[in-house]
Amino acid sequence: MPPIEIGPMRPVGAVQVKTPVLETNTAPAKVETSAKALPAATVETSDAVKAGPAPVDAERVAQIRHAIQNGTYPVLPTKIADAMIAAGLLLRSAN
């Protein structure tokens, strides 16, 4: 698998939008409308590309929700930080 290239870092800030400069001597372009409507496009998909239902363990989800509501779900900052660092290293690796 080829490495993921992210590109150069950019500063965080407001979005820069360039507005087109209109010449004052030109008339606006006329848009022609047609009374004929184009037929709606149809897309056919194969059953081979459908992913199917997501593999979710509903019982485990219910246990986690119950623990969060009761305040007994363990939040371990070191474990969360380790997972975030591992995910960042995985994205940067050449494999």
N, CA, C and O atoms as a DFTB+ gen file, in Angstrom:
380 C
 N C O
     1  1       0.848      -1.173       0.000
     2  2       0.000       0.000       0.000
     3  2       0.895       1.238       0.000
     4  3       1.834       1.317       0.792
     5  1       0.616       2.206      -0.877
     6  2       1.472       3.389      -0.934
     7  2       1.251       4.261       0.298
     8  3       0.181       4.226       0.905
     9  1       2.271       5.048       0.668
    10  2       2.126       5.913       1.838
    11  2       1.109       7.019       1.573
    12  3       0.905       7.428       0.430
    13  1       0.486       7.490       2.624
    14  2      -0.485       8.574       2.518
    15  2       0.272       9.885       2.606
    16  3       0.985      10.136       3.577
    17  1       0.114      10.722       1.584
    18  2       0.784      12.015       1.575
    19  2      -0.239      13.091       1.907
    20  3      -1.243      13.245       1.212
    21  1       0.027      13.823       2.965
    22  2      -0.922      14.823       3.424
    23  2      -0.661      16.177       2.770
    24  3      -1.612      16.912       2.504
    25  1       0.564      16.519       2.508
    26  2       0.884      17.785       1.887
    27  2       1.400      18.786       2.903
    28  3       1.545      18.468       4.083
    29  1       1.680      20.007       2.436
    30  2       2.250      21.010       3.336
    31  2       1.210      21.501       4.349
    32  3       0.004      21.467       4.104
    33  1       1.721      21.955       5.488
    34  2       0.847      22.502       6.520
    35  2       0.388      23.887       6.096
    36  3       1.149      24.637       5.485
    37  1      -0.839      24.225       6.412
    38  2      -1.378      25.540       6.096
    39  2      -1.827      26.197       7.394
    40  3      -2.252      25.508       8.321
    41  1      -1.738      27.512       7.468
    42  2      -2.194      28.180       8.680
    43  2      -3.708      28.070       8.815
    44  3      -4.433      28.024       7.821
    45  1      -4.170      28.029      10.055
    46  2      -5.594      27.958      10.320
    47  2      -6.137      29.375      10.369
    48  3      -5.580      30.239      11.047
    49  1      -7.209      29.610       9.660
    50  2      -7.797      30.937       9.655
    51  2      -9.077      30.947       8.853
    52  3      -9.615      29.893       8.512
    53  1      -9.557      32.113       8.558
    54  2     -10.791      32.258       7.796
    55  2     -10.583      31.785       6.361
    56  3      -9.467      31.803       5.842
    57  1     -11.656      31.369       5.743
    58  2     -11.594      30.901       4.367
    59  2     -11.390      32.100       3.453
    60  3     -12.069      33.119       3.591
    61  1     -10.459      31.976       2.526
    62  2     -10.207      33.052       1.587
    63  2     -10.991      32.778       0.313
    64  3     -10.760      31.776      -0.365
    65  1     -11.904      33.658      -0.003
    66  2     -12.733      33.483      -1.182
    67  2     -12.382      34.589      -2.158
    68  3     -12.423      35.772      -1.821
    69  1     -12.038      34.187      -3.367
    70  2     -11.742      35.172      -4.401
    71  2     -13.018      35.416      -5.200
    72  3     -13.627      34.474      -5.706
    73  1     -13.418      36.666      -5.310
    74  2     -14.604      36.999      -6.077
    75  2     -14.173      37.406      -7.480
    76  3     -13.171      38.102      -7.647
    77  1     -14.922      36.976      -8.485
    78  2     -14.538      37.338      -9.848
    79  2     -14.752      38.835     -10.081
    80  3     -15.699      39.430      -9.565
    81  1     -13.869      39.419     -10.854
    82  2     -13.962      40.832     -11.188
    83  2     -14.767      40.951     -12.469
    84  3     -14.393      40.387     -13.497
    85  1     -15.863      41.678     -12.413
    86  2     -16.721      41.855     -13.582
    87  2     -16.369      43.155     -14.274
    88  3     -16.131      44.177     -13.631
    89  1     -16.339      43.099     -15.581
    90  2     -16.088      44.316     -16.339
    91  2     -17.382      45.109     -16.418
    92  3     -18.461      44.528     -16.536
    93  1     -17.285      46.429     -16.354
    94  2     -18.488      47.265     -16.334
    95  2     -19.084      47.470     -17.721
    96  3     -20.257      47.828     -17.830
    97  1     -18.308      47.252     -18.786
    98  2     -18.796      47.506     -20.134
    99  2     -19.500      46.308     -20.756
   100  3     -20.081      46.444     -21.832
   101  1     -19.471      45.159     -20.131
   102  2     -20.073      43.966     -20.719
   103  2     -21.463      43.740     -20.149
   104  3     -21.727      44.009     -18.977
   105  1     -22.334      43.245     -20.998
   106  2     -23.700      42.930     -20.564
   107  2     -23.699      41.546     -19.936
   108  3     -22.890      40.696     -20.308
   109  1     -24.597      41.314     -18.988
   110  2     -24.643      39.984     -18.382
   111  2     -25.082      38.935     -19.403
   112  3     -25.894      39.212     -20.285
   113  1     -24.542      37.749     -19.272
   114  2     -24.860      36.668     -20.198
   115  2     -26.310      36.244     -19.986
   116  3     -26.795      36.156     -18.858
   117  1     -26.986      35.985     -21.106
   118  2     -28.374      35.561     -21.035
   119  2     -28.420      34.052     -20.862
   120  3     -27.688      33.308     -21.514
   121  1     -29.285      33.630     -19.982
   122  2     -29.456      32.208     -19.755
   123  2     -30.743      31.799     -20.444
   124  3     -31.820      32.317     -20.147
   125  1     -30.614      30.864     -21.367
   126  2     -31.793      30.413     -22.084
   127  2     -32.445      29.275     -21.328
   128  3     -31.784      28.336     -20.885
   129  1     -33.738      29.377     -21.192
   130  2     -34.477      28.313     -20.530
   131  2     -35.274      27.555     -21.573
   132  3     -35.733      28.124     -22.563
   133  1     -35.425      26.303     -21.341
   134  2     -36.142      25.459     -22.271
   135  2     -37.371      24.891     -21.577
   136  3     -37.328      24.563     -20.391
   137  1     -38.446      24.778     -22.308
   138  2     -39.675      24.231     -21.743
   139  2     -39.573      22.715     -21.607
   140  3     -40.323      22.103     -20.846
   141  1     -38.645      22.113     -22.344
   142  2     -38.483      20.664     -22.293
   143  2     -37.673      20.291     -21.058
   144  3     -36.620      20.872     -20.797
   145  1     -38.164      19.334     -20.315
   146  2     -37.437      18.848     -19.148
   147  2     -36.682      17.589     -19.533
   148  3     -37.188      16.741     -20.268
   149  1     -35.478      17.484     -19.031
   150  2     -34.693      16.294     -19.303
   151  2     -35.206      15.135     -18.465
   152  3     -35.660      15.344     -17.340
   153  1     -35.143      13.922     -18.986
   154  2     -35.595      12.784     -18.187
   155  2     -34.651      12.570     -16.999
   156  3     -33.454      12.844     -17.082
   157  1     -35.208      12.080     -15.912
   158  2     -34.411      11.838     -14.715
   159  2     -33.427      10.709     -14.969
   160  3     -33.768       9.701     -15.589
   161  1     -32.212      10.885     -14.488
   162  2     -31.187       9.858     -14.659
   163  2     -31.455       8.707     -13.694
   164  3     -31.834       8.918     -12.542
   165  1     -31.256       7.508     -14.176
   166  2     -31.435       6.345     -13.319
   167  2     -30.088       5.669     -13.127
   168  3     -29.279       5.582     -14.050
   169  1     -29.864       5.192     -11.910
   170  2     -28.616       4.518     -11.589
   171  2     -28.952       3.128     -11.097
   172  3     -29.765       2.951     -10.190
   173  1     -28.320       2.155     -11.702
   174  2     -28.530       0.776     -11.284
   175  2     -27.305       0.315     -10.513
   176  3     -26.175       0.514     -10.958
   177  1     -27.525      -0.297      -9.366
   178  2     -26.422      -0.810      -8.575
   179  2     -26.540      -2.316      -8.453
   180  3     -27.633      -2.879      -8.510
   181  1     -25.426      -2.939      -8.288
   182  2     -25.374      -4.385      -8.162
   183  2     -25.420      -4.766      -6.689
   184  3     -24.984      -3.998      -5.831
   185  1     -25.948      -5.947      -6.397
   186  2     -25.950      -6.431      -5.014
   187  2     -24.527      -6.700      -4.526
   188  3     -24.293      -6.756      -3.319
   189  1     -23.581      -6.866      -5.438
   190  2     -22.199      -7.166      -5.061
   191  2     -21.531      -5.975      -4.375
   192  3     -20.598      -6.166      -3.596
   193  1     -21.989      -4.746      -4.647
   194  2     -21.349      -3.573      -4.058
   195  2     -22.034      -3.110      -2.781
   196  3     -21.546      -2.191      -2.124
   197  1     -23.144      -3.720      -2.419
   198  2     -23.831      -3.334      -1.192
   199  2     -23.116      -3.940       0.007
   200  3     -22.776      -5.123       0.007
   201  1     -22.891      -3.119       1.028
   202  2     -22.136      -3.558       2.195
   203  2     -22.959      -4.437       3.125
   204  3     -22.404      -5.268       3.844
   205  1     -24.243      -4.266       3.118
   206  2     -25.082      -5.025       4.024
   207  2     -25.171      -4.343       5.374
   208  3     -24.666      -3.233       5.537
   209  1     -25.794      -4.976       6.331
   210  2     -25.940      -4.348       7.642
   211  2     -24.605      -4.284       8.389
   212  3     -23.732      -5.135       8.219
   213  1     -24.480      -3.258       9.210
   214  2     -23.254      -3.080       9.989
   215  2     -23.191      -4.125      11.102
   216  3     -24.208      -4.421      11.729
   217  1     -22.002      -4.687      11.353
   218  2     -21.880      -5.684      12.418
   219  2     -21.803      -5.005      13.787
   220  3     -20.715      -4.669      14.256
   221  1     -22.949      -4.807      14.421
   222  2     -23.027      -4.122      15.703
   223  2     -23.527      -5.109      16.758
   224  3     -24.524      -5.802      16.557
   225  1     -22.820      -5.159      17.881
   226  2     -23.228      -5.990      19.002
   227  2     -24.144      -5.143      19.880
   228  3     -23.673      -4.370      20.714
   229  1     -25.456      -5.291      19.690
   230  2     -26.432      -4.460      20.383
   231  2     -26.345      -4.635      21.901
   232  3     -26.554      -3.676      22.644
   233  1     -26.044      -5.836      22.365
   234  2     -25.934      -6.079      23.809
   235  2     -24.763      -5.297      24.404
   236  3     -24.894      -4.711      25.479
   237  1     -23.621      -5.282      23.714
   238  2     -22.439      -4.549      24.191
   239  2     -22.704      -3.048      24.185
   240  3     -22.280      -2.341      25.099
   241  1     -23.405      -2.554      23.158
   242  2     -23.750      -1.134      23.087
   243  2     -24.648      -0.761      24.264
   244  3     -24.475       0.297      24.869
   245  1     -25.606      -1.628      24.589
   246  2     -26.497      -1.368      25.725
   247  2     -25.715      -1.339      27.038
   248  3     -25.999      -0.512      27.905
   249  1     -24.734      -2.230      27.195
   250  2     -23.912      -2.245      28.411
   251  2     -23.114      -0.953      28.553
   252  3     -23.032      -0.382      29.640
   253  1     -22.532      -0.500      27.455
   254  2     -21.725       0.729      27.484
   255  2     -22.607       1.929      27.787
   256  3     -22.229       2.785      28.587
   257  1     -23.777       2.006      27.159
   258  2     -24.693       3.122      27.431
   259  2     -25.121       3.141      28.896
   260  3     -25.199       4.202      29.515
   261  1     -25.394       1.973      29.437
   262  2     -25.805       1.877      30.838
   263  2     -24.672       2.344      31.761
   264  3     -24.916       3.050      32.739
   265  1     -23.436       1.945      31.446
   266  2     -22.288       2.356      32.260
   267  2     -22.064       3.866      32.182
   268  3     -21.708       4.490      33.181
   269  1     -22.269       4.451      31.010
   270  2     -22.100       5.905      30.855
   271  2     -23.169       6.636      31.658
   272  3     -22.877       7.626      32.330
   273  1     -24.404       6.149      31.591
   274  2     -25.492       6.798      32.325
   275  2     -25.269       6.721      33.830
   276  3     -25.595       7.659      34.558
   277  1     -24.716       5.613      34.294
   278  2     -24.473       5.446      35.731
   279  2     -23.192       6.125      36.194
   280  3     -22.980       6.288      37.396
   281  1     -22.343       6.520      35.267
   282  2     -21.072       7.144      35.623
   283  2     -20.013       6.133      36.005
   284  3     -19.029       6.484      36.656
   285  1     -20.202       4.872      35.608
   286  2     -19.222       3.832      35.950
   287  2     -18.349       3.438      34.768
   288  3     -17.536       2.521      34.885
   289  1     -18.502       4.114      33.626
   290  2     -17.671       3.790      32.461
   291  2     -16.268       4.326      32.710
   292  3     -16.108       5.513      32.997
   293  1     -15.241       3.471      32.605
   294  2     -13.884       3.928      32.926
   295  2     -13.283       4.789      31.808
   296  3     -13.137       4.340      30.671
   297  1     -12.945       6.011      32.151
   298  2     -12.268       6.907      31.210
   299  2     -10.829       7.016      31.692
   300  3     -10.550       7.632      32.720
   301  1      -9.917       6.408      30.931
   302  2      -8.499       6.395      31.291
   303  2      -7.738       7.290      30.310
   304  3      -7.505       6.893      29.169
   305  1      -7.353       8.481      30.739
   306  2      -6.671       9.416      29.830
   307  2      -5.412       8.835      29.195
   308  3      -5.128       9.124      28.032
   309  1      -4.657       8.029      29.922
   310  2      -3.421       7.476      29.352
   311  2      -3.734       6.488      28.232
   312  3      -3.032       6.453      27.222
   313  1      -4.770       5.698      28.401
   314  2      -5.152       4.741      27.359
   315  2      -5.658       5.471      26.119
   316  3      -5.351       5.078      24.993
   317  1      -6.437       6.539      26.327
   318  2      -6.940       7.337      25.207
   319  2      -5.774       8.008      24.476
   320  3      -5.737       8.015      23.246
   321  1      -4.834       8.565      25.221
   322  2      -3.676       9.228      24.614
   323  2      -2.829       8.230      23.833
   324  3      -2.373       8.535      22.731
   325  1      -2.615       7.044      24.392
   326  2      -1.840       6.019      23.686
   327  2      -2.510       5.634      22.366
   328  3      -1.832       5.465      21.352
   329  1      -3.822       5.497      22.376
   330  2      -4.547       5.135      21.155
   331  2      -4.454       6.250      20.115
   332  3      -4.332       5.975      18.922
   333  1      -4.512       7.515      20.564
   334  2      -4.403       8.643      19.625
   335  2      -3.008       8.702      19.011
   336  3      -2.864       8.952      17.814
   337  1      -1.991       8.476      19.820
   338  2      -0.610       8.482      19.313
   339  2      -0.406       7.323      18.349
   340  3       0.230       7.497      17.310
   341  1      -0.929       6.146      18.669
   342  2      -0.784       4.986      17.788
   343  2      -1.486       5.228      16.453
   344  3      -0.973       4.837      15.404
   345  1      -2.662       5.874      16.486
   346  2      -3.373       6.164      15.241
   347  2      -2.577       7.154      14.391
   348  3      -2.524       7.020      13.168
   349  1      -1.967       8.134      15.024
   350  2      -1.145       9.101      14.275
   351  2       0.077       8.447      13.672
   352  3       0.454       8.766      12.545
   353  1       0.704       7.537      14.400
   354  2       1.880       6.832      13.870
   355  2       1.481       5.886      12.734
   356  3       2.228       5.717      11.771
   357  1       0.321       5.282      12.850
   358  2      -0.156       4.378      11.807
   359  2      -0.376       5.124      10.504
   360  3      -0.086       4.595       9.431
   361  1      -0.889       6.355      10.582
   362  2      -1.108       7.145       9.377
   363  2       0.208       7.594       8.752
   364  3       0.276       7.804       7.541
   365  1       1.246       7.742       9.558
   366  2       2.543       8.224       9.038
   367  2       3.469       7.112       8.588
   368  3       4.482       7.383       7.944
   369  1       3.152       5.879       8.907
   370  2       4.062       4.780       8.577
   371  2       4.059       4.499       7.071
   372  3       3.075       4.775       6.385
   373  1       5.144       3.961       6.575
   374  2       5.278       3.688       5.150
   375  2       4.624       2.366       4.756
   376  3       4.574       2.044       3.569
   377  1       4.137       1.613       5.690
   378  2       3.538       0.305       5.380
   379  2       2.141       0.451       4.910
   380  3       1.485      -0.545       4.605
